[in-house]
């Protein structure tokens, strides 16, 4: 049996932690055996030492082992579009992408939270869209099974994350818990993912950890201009993990007949403004860069969800899903079903 105090001391001297040691420490944090001061000390020590790829993967595994698990009964593998956040702030493209992908018949377990770094996180914009985000696990499972999409509000599923984030915020530091671990610990264990990364040096790290976690088909994307999305501003580097193999390539908007834009064209606003943008794109009232940003990212999601073979076919399908009203209908289903449950007692 490992003693968490010995594990903490080992970290402060720059020693590598084993997977069993990390599993024991995360369990101790969940059980409130570790104080806020000790958690903060661990975070700072790990940041100063530099977490190895093996340690990051072990932390992610332990965090998933200690979450509130979801097991929706669906015929295809579930997918997520949660990104790291950070970097240049756009409107909630990944949330719109999730709804579009669900409209294509891909089971979506959209993981996310409120924003720390920008004006509007996925939880914020979904609330502005009229979606109830505070649901019980069995209710979110039911939504994925019946309408093919649910929002998994991270604080309701990750008791450990709720304990490590406050010390991090108090210290004013950004550790791997927020920038790497969070997006990879979907409580429905979705093995498919379109995951935006805000820093180029994190791209390979996130890919490695996802492979260790058993992801089957995922794109890890970084806009070279600083976006954690497939970028409409310039080139995007993509690591595509499929069946255990990673292919790396770059794309640009003009490769597919799209025009580059400036950040001001797709920048974030308040949750209400971003919600209006998503509704406007879906109902055909908004065209141009905001629509193009959504369909470009949706094309990536449709490839990961095996509804498209490549970006041109993905773009064509994304346009069709918008123009046919399927995306608007899926948003309506998400809004209506999330509000159909009685209040938990």
Secondary structure by P-SEA (a helix, b strand, c coil): cccaaaaaaaaaacccccaaaaaaaaaaaaaccccaaaaaaaaaaaaaacccaaaaaaaaaaaaaacbbbbbbccbbbbbbccccccccccaaaaaaaaaaaaacccccccccccccccccaaaaaaaacccccccaaaaaaaaaaccccccccccccaaaaaaaaaaaaaccccccccccccccccccccccbbbbccccaaaaaaaaaaaacccbbbbbbcccccccccccbbbbbbbbcccbbbbbccccccccbbbbcccccccccaaaaaaaaaaaaacccccaaaaaaaaaaaaaaaaacccccaaaaaaaaaaaaaaaaaaaaaaaaaaaaacccccc
